[in-house]
Amino acid sequence: MSNFEKENINANNTRIANLFTRVSYKLNFSNKKNNQLLFSLDLLKDKTKIDLLFIVAKNLETTYTDIYQQPNPISLMETNGEVIFVRLLEESCEEFLMKQYGCQIKVNYKALRMSLYTKNVLQDLEILFKLPFYALLNPMSQKFRIVYSPIYTSASESFIEALIDNLIIEVGNCIAYFNIITFSSLYSFRQNFYRSKFLSLRNFERYKNNLVWQLNIKNYLQRPSDIYNNRYRIYILRTTGIYDRIIYANRSNQLIKLSKLPLLTVTTIELRDFLVSRLDEAIYRLSNGLRFTLTSVLGRVIGLIWRGIIEGLKK
């Protein structure tokens, strides 16, 4: 490896480290949330939640840096992105449980991979996990431009930071959801991890059911609609808490992969648009016809009646 290549790698590593330092600072304020969406993370105690997000941020930085230093990082991400992502979940989850319990707990890779939240996230793996890496590697990346151009023609530092914010929060939600489903039957787990109001089994089950309902709505209704409208929802960290934003994203490649209920959602939206347009057209024609009737036919009748009254007064 030439000195120029080494210097380039070191400079990029420094840039990545600075970006994750800024993100990590904002994680201290992640207990505040400025939206009504349900997060798996919301069940956790404040300190436990921050600990989990710090672990995710640290492991994500390590993962990206390790891939970047490989001979062909783009090819590696393209071919093994899903495996790398689930390994990130697994390692972060095991480290999180180790820190909280003080002993090693082996996570079932297959169960983690098949978790409802993980399956939902994996559907957007390209835009969630791969694109931030491509943008870090090259702010003018063609892969980045295909998705975000012409609104974003290059990846600014602030935009990359927002994508990393979103990725960390979603990974944290994946891990929290997996733990909720796997370990919540143990009261000691709820006692150590959850906010006091979720120690009640009734409150916990109600929140879990609402969370599952929200995930299904997102999967079958919201996500297909966002794909059809070229939109993407991201979560942004600020010193005042977590915000959600809708940004433009070209998702036509995901549209052709939809099937069954998500595809039915898109078909329903398209049918609704068609019917609304025809209804608007019908109302327009009806209103024009009614206006013609009132101004032409009825106007002449009134004119004849008025003329008859005038003629009668002359006699």
Summary of the structure (lengths in Angstrom):
residues: 315
radius of gyration: 28.2
end to end distance: 114.6
largest distance: 114.6
contacts: 898
relative contact order: 0.11
helix: 75%
strand: 6%
